[in-house]
Each structure stands twice: as structure tokens, then as C-alpha cells.
Amino acid sequence: MNPENILVPFHVSDLPPAPWVVFAPHADDETFGMGGALRLAALQGMATHVIVLTDGALGGATNPDDQQALVAQRKTEVQQACDVLGVSSVQTWDHADRGLKMDDAVVEQIAGALIDLQAATVFFPGVLELHPDHRVTAQLVWAAVQRLQQRAWRGHLPEVWSYEISVQSPVNRLIDITSTIKAKQQAMAVYASQNSQNNYPELILALNKARTFSMSAEVKYVESFNRYDPGMLTESLEALTQQAVARYFERGQTKP
């Protein structure tokens, strides 16, 4: 069977090129998923942009009045968290929480944002995330980049990376966030609206620690990503995910 290094990196990776455009299904996903990397990018003078797709109205509220207040609170929180991380700009779109679906207008909206922000790298949630909005966000962004490719976009197509939020997905890049873990913790603590629902920062830190399994001892925390080669844009995310899972059963492979 394939050895471990075919399934997970045994070394850390450099940051991909900027500007970055990070698509987060909800306010907090950008921080929980890749707050350490965002802070690293800021410290290196790289432009980073966060776009939150949903209003987050269902993140703990039970009636319409509470939902309106929660939407406002989450907009404030994401701006505060991104200020801590040094994010260049934040957009909060108003698609319905738990209501994301494959929609041509949303795909076009995402493609337009990538053009406007001159994205060199685009990020979306990992394909095996549990929350349906996370998984739909991945498919929406994938479809938007495919659309740019099909249009023979004259600029350089952005690199395409997925990032883990709450569960492990197929990955081929690990970024060492040991030096920025305190900033990530500070940013995660901003999300009082969500942290009252569960001990999310503790769970995220556990995932960041668990992903150091294949790292040397001085690497204390990492964030995990999957970089998709440009040629993969001709395929569906579903097919690519099936190929990634197949590596757990294949023999004789030499690289991920």
C-alpha cells in the first residue's frame, strides 16, 4: 500500500502568491480555517481579502429579531478578527445561512470578485467538511474558476487551494503557523457569538496540533491545505475527491 508521505506532506510549504481571496461560508470560517496563514501573509506584506458568503443568521439565533441582531454582530466580529490578522479587506455578502446552493448568479458573483481583486490564489473550504454551506462554497468557487478558464481569461488564473475548517480533508500542503498561533487565538476569541455555542477555539487548536503528526518536533501547529493543479479544472470536485480517496488503496505511487 502507499506509504504515509503519499497521503500527507512530511514538510511545510511556503505561502502561495498574493493577492489572496478567501471565500468563507460564514463569518469565523476564515479565522478558524486559516487565520494563522492569513497572519503570516500580512507579516510578509501580502494582500489578503476575505469574502463571507452568508449572513450567518442561524448561528445561534432562534427568532427573527435575534437573527437580525446576530447578523450585525457577526459582521462586526469578522471585521475585528480580520483586523487582528491583518487582512486587507473584508466583504460580507447576504446569502441565506444554510441556504447556499449551486446557483449561476452566485458563480458569476464569485468570478467577478476574483477578477476585481486580481486574485493570485483563491481559497475555499475542504471538500469533506460537514456543514452543507461549506461544501457548497467549495463547489461554487470551483465552478467560478472553471468559468474563468473556459472564457480564456486573459489574466493569470489564480492558484486554487482548499483549506480545512472543522474536519480533515485530502491535503497536500501544510503551513507552519507556530509563530502566529497567538494571533490566531486572539482572532478566534473575537467570535463571542459562536464560541458561546461550542468550544470552537479548543477544537480548532486540536486539529492544528493533530496535523503536525508528520512534522518535526519544532513545528507545534500547522494549517492544512490542498493545492489543485491547473489541469484539474477540467474535472469535477467530486471526481478529484474520489481520486484522492483512492490513494489510500492504491499501490506503487511515488508522489501525491
N, C-alpha and C positions, 0 to 999 in steps of 0.2 A: 504493500500500500504506500501511498505518498507519504513522505516524511513531513514533520511539522512545518518546516520552512516553506512548504508549498501552500500551506493553509493560512499562515500568519507571518508577518515580517519578523526578522531577527535583528533588525537595525532600525534606527529612527530616520525619518525623512526630512528634507528641507521643506520650507514653505513654498507653495506654488506661486506663480506670478500674480501680481496685482494689476488693476483693481479686482477685489473680490466682491461678489454679490452672493449673499447668504439668504436663502429662502427658508423662513421658519414658519411652520404651520400656525403656531401660537406664540404669543409673547412669553418667553422664557426658554423656548427650544434652542434659540441661537446661543444662549449662555450655557445651559445645561449640556448641550451637544458639543460646542466648540469654543466656549469662552476663553479657554487657555490659549488656543491658537489665534483667536482674534486679538488678544492682548499682545502676543508675540509679534503679530503683524504690525500692530500700532507702534510698538517699540522699535521696529525696523523701518518706520516711516511709510508703510504701505497703506494705500487707501482701501477701506473696507466699508461695505454698505449692507445693511440688514433690511430685509423686506418681510414683514409679518403678514401672512395671507388672511387670517381670520380675526374676527373681533374678540374672540375669547370669552364670549358672553356666558358660556356654560361651564366655566372653570370654577364652579362652586356656588353660583347664584341659583336661587330657586324660584324667584318671581320676577316679572318684567322690570319693576323698579330697581331691584337689586342688580339685575343684569346690566342695566344702563350704567349704574354706578361702577360695576365691575369692569365694564368696557373702558371707562375713563381711567380707572385705577391701573389697569394693565397697560394702557398706553403710556401712562406716567412711569410705571415701573420699567418698561422696556427701554425708555429713553434714559432713565437713571442708570440701569445696568450697562447699557451701551456706552454711556459717558465714562463709567468706571473702566471699561475695556478699551476705550479709545477708538470706538467705531466712528467712521467719518460721517455717516448719515443713516437715518432710520426712517422707513416708511411703514405705516400701518394701514393695510387695506381692510375692507369691511365685509369680506365674505363670511357667511354664517359658520359659526363654530359647529363642528360635526356635520357640516353641510357641504364640504368640498366634494366635487365630483369632476369627472373629465368633461370639460366644457371648452369649446373652441374659443370663446371670448376670453376666458382666463388664460388659455395657452397664448393667445395673441398679446394679452396684457403682460405676461411674463417675458415674452420675446421682445416686446417694446422696451421693457425695463433693462434687459440685457444690452440692447443697443444704446439706450440713453446713457447708461452708466459705464459703457465701454468695458464690459466685463472681460477680464483675462482669465478668471477662474469663477465658476459658478458652483454653489454647494446646495445639496438637497438632502433630506433625511434618508437614512438607510432603508433598504428595501424590505427588511424583516421587522420593522417597527410594528408595534401592536395597535396603536391608535390609528383609526382609518384616515384621519386627516393627514397624518404623517406619510402614510403610504400613497395617498392620492397626490400630495405635494410632490413626491418623487416622480410620479408619472407625468404630472403637469409640466414640471421643469424639463424632464427628459423630452417630452413632446415639443416643447418650445425650442430647445436646442436643435432637435431634428428639423424643425421648421426652418430655422436659420440656415442649416446645412443644405436643405432642399432648395432654398431660394438662391443658392450660390452667393451667400453673404460675402461682400467684398472685404470686410474686415476679417481679422483672425477669429476663428471660432474659439470660444473660451474652453479652457480645460474643464472637465466635468468631474466633480468629486461628490461622493455622498459622505455623510457624517453620522455617527451613532449618537442617539439621544438616550434611550432607555434600555435598549437590549443590544446584544451583539448581532451584527450583520456581517456578511463577507467583507473583508478588508484587505488592502494591500499596502497601506501607508499608515505608519504610526508617528505621531508628532509628540516630542518630549515637552510636556508643559510643567515640569517640575519647578522651573523658575517663575512661572506665572500662576501657580496654583492658589496663592493667597489672593491675587486679584480676582480669580475666578470665584473663589469662595465669597469674596466681598460682593461680587455682582450677583451671585445666586441668592445671597441673603436679602437682596432688594425685593425679591418676589414674595412679599408677605401674603399676597392674595392666594398664591399657590402652595407655599410652604405650610400654610395652615391646614391644607388638605392631606398632606403626607410629608414625610421626612425626605423630600426630594434631594436636597444637597448631599445628605449622607449616602443615599442610593447612588447618586452620580459619582461621588468620590470613590465609592466601592468599585464601580465599573471602570473608572480611570485607573485605579490601582490594579484591578484584575488584569487589565490589558498589558501590564508590564511583565506578564508571565514569560515572554520570550526576550526580555530586555536584560541588560547588565544591571548590577546592583545599584549604581548611582542614579538610574532613571527611576524616579519614585512615582510619577504619574504620567500617563500618556492619553491622548485623544486619538481615536481611530477613524480612519477614512478609507474609502475605496476610490481610486482614480480609474476612470474609464478611458481606454484608448479611443482616439477619434474614429477609427474604423468600426467601433462597436455601435456607433449611432445608426447604423443600418438595421440593427436588431432591436427587439423589444426588451424592456427591463425584465420581463418575465423569463424570456429565453436566456438572458445573461445570468439571471439568478439561478436558474436550473443548471447552467454550465458550472457556476461557482460551487454549487452543492455537489455536483458530480465529481469534483476533485477529491472529495472525501472517500470516494470509492474507486478512483482510477489508480492505475499502476504506471510506474515508469516515467512520471512527469519530472521535469527539471526546473521549472520556474512557474510562479503563479500567473 
